[in-house]
């Protein structure tokens, strides 16, 4: 994922914070402060234990926001995606990906950030397959401001112009809706 797509995803997420987002991040900040205070109190007796508490607090502060975001999306902003077609055009250097986005949440969405990624189709397994999943051939992020009512679906199409890869490919489709 390139930096522009990451920045767009992060800014869209922060702009559409809800009550549970604020509560979760407040809890995280409060826990971090408590651990730092505890580390300063323990420092008088054991500098090693204090250092371990500070390291744990910093790791908690860095890693937890990713888990909070994923858990809140899974719980309150549930969407599923389905790819219906991936087609490389014969007479043009273009690739078309079509799919559907389903709102499985209990609330209506008015905005969706949709990320489509294209990967090489390989027979790799295990660690090599994981490494291949980290480096897409091409990706695209689009912000759609269309209402997606609860228990409804939306069709989606992404066109990758200038797509020069000749081997077999597969696509992934991810949607973050608010």
C-alpha positions in Angstrom: 0.0 0.0 0.0 1.5 3.3 -0.9 1.7 6.3 1.5 -1.1 8.3 -0.2 -3.6 5.4 0.3 -2.4 4.9 3.9 -2.8 8.6 4.6 -6.3 8.6 3.0 -7.4 5.6 5.0 -6.1 7.1 8.3 -7.6 10.5 7.7 -11.0 9.0 6.7 -11.0 6.8 9.8 -10.2 9.7 12.2 -12.7 12.0 10.5 -15.5 9.5 11.1 -14.8 8.6 14.7 -17.8 7.4 16.6 -18.5 7.1 20.3 -16.9 3.7 20.7 -13.8 4.9 18.9 -13.4 7.7 21.3 -14.0 5.4 24.3 -11.5 2.8 23.1 -8.7 5.3 22.4 -9.4 7.1 25.7 -9.1 3.7 27.5 -5.8 3.1 25.6 -4.4 6.5 26.6 -5.5 6.1 30.2 -3.9 2.7 30.4 -0.7 4.1 29.0 -0.6 6.9 31.6 -1.3 4.4 34.4 1.6 2.1 33.2 4.0 5.1 33.1 3.0 6.2 36.6 3.4 2.6 37.8 6.8 2.4 36.2 8.0 5.6 37.9 6.8 4.2 41.3 8.5 0.8 40.7 11.7 2.6 39.6 12.7 3.3 43.2 12.9 -0.5 43.9 13.9 -2.1 40.6 15.1 -0.2 37.5 14.8 -3.4 35.4 11.1 -3.9 36.2 10.5 -0.2 35.6 12.2 -0.4 32.2 10.1 -3.4 31.3 6.9 -1.6 32.2 7.9 1.4 30.1 8.7 -0.8 27.1 5.4 -2.6 27.6 3.5 0.7 27.7 5.2 1.9 24.6 4.5 -1.3 22.7 0.8 -1.1 23.9 0.6 2.5 22.6 2.0 1.6 19.2 0.4 -1.7 18.5 -3.1 -1.4 20.1 -4.6 1.2 17.7 -4.4 -1.3 14.9 -6.2 -3.9 16.9 -8.8 -1.4 18.1 -9.6 -0.3 14.6 -9.9 -3.8 13.4 -12.1 -4.9 16.3 -14.4 -1.9 16.0 -14.8 -2.4 12.2 -15.6 -6.1 12.8 -18.1 -5.2 15.5 -19.8 -2.0 14.4 -18.9 -1.3 10.8 -19.1 -4.8 9.3 -18.9 -5.1 5.5 -18.1 -8.0 3.3 -16.8 -8.0 -0.2 -17.0 -10.4 -3.1 -15.1 -10.3 -6.4 -17.3 -11.3 -9.3 -14.9 -10.8 -12.2 -11.2 -10.1 -12.9 -10.5 -9.7 -16.6 -7.4 -8.7 -18.5 -8.5 -6.9 -21.7 -7.0 -8.4 -24.8 -6.6 -5.4 -27.0 -5.8 -2.9 -24.3 -3.3 -2.7 -21.4 -6.2 -2.6 -18.9 -7.5 -4.9 -16.1 -11.0 -4.7 -14.8 -12.1 -5.9 -11.4 -15.8 -6.1 -10.6 -17.3 -6.9 -7.2 -20.0 -6.3 -4.6 -19.8 -4.7 -1.2 -22.4 -5.9 1.4 -23.4 -3.9 4.5 -23.7 -6.4 7.3 -23.8 -3.7 9.9 -26.9 -2.5 11.8 -26.4 1.1 10.6 -26.4 2.8 7.3 -23.2 4.0 5.6 -22.8 7.2 3.6 -19.1 6.8 2.7 -16.9 3.9 1.7 -13.1 3.7 1.2 -12.5 0.8 -1.2 -9.1 -0.7 -1.8 -8.5 -3.0 -4.7 -5.1 -4.8 -5.0 -3.8 -7.0 -7.8 -1.3 -9.9 -7.0 0.7 -12.4 -9.0 -1.0 -15.8 -9.1 1.7 -18.2 -7.8 1.7 -21.7 -6.4 3.8 -20.6 -3.5 2.8 -21.7 0.0 3.8 -20.8 3.5 6.2 -18.0 4.1 6.8 -17.3 0.4 3.0 -16.9 -0.2 2.9 -14.4 2.8 5.8 -12.4 1.3 4.0 -12.3 -2.1 0.8 -11.0 -0.4 2.8 -8.0 0.9 3.8 -6.7 -2.5 0.9 -6.2 -4.9 1.5 -5.6 -8.6 -0.9 -2.7 -8.5 -3.4 -1.2 -6.1 -6.1 1.4 -6.1 -8.0 3.3 -3.4 -11.3 5.1 -4.1 -13.5 7.1 -1.8 -17.2 6.6 -2.7 -19.8 8.9 -1.2 -22.9 6.8 -1.9 -25.4 5.7 0.7 -25.2 2.0 1.5 -28.2 1.0 3.6 -28.1 -1.8 6.2 -28.4 -5.2 4.7 -28.0 -3.7 1.2 -25.2 -4.2 -1.4 -23.4 -2.0 -3.9 -21.7 -3.0 -7.1 -18.2 -1.8 -7.7 -15.8 -1.7 -10.6 -12.1 -0.8 -10.7 -10.2 -0.3 -13.9 -6.4 -0.5 -13.9 -5.1 1.3 -17.0 -1.6 0.7 -18.2 -1.5 -2.8 -16.6 1.4 -4.6 -18.3 1.8 -7.8 -16.4 1.1 -10.9 -18.6 0.9 -13.7 -16.1 -2.0 -14.9 -14.1 -3.3 -12.5 -11.4 -5.9 -12.5 -8.6 -7.5 -9.5 -6.9 -8.5 -8.6 -3.3 -11.2 -6.1 -2.4 -11.4 -4.4 1.0 -14.0 -1.8 2.1 -14.1 0.5 5.1 -17.5 2.1 5.4 -18.6 4.9 7.7 
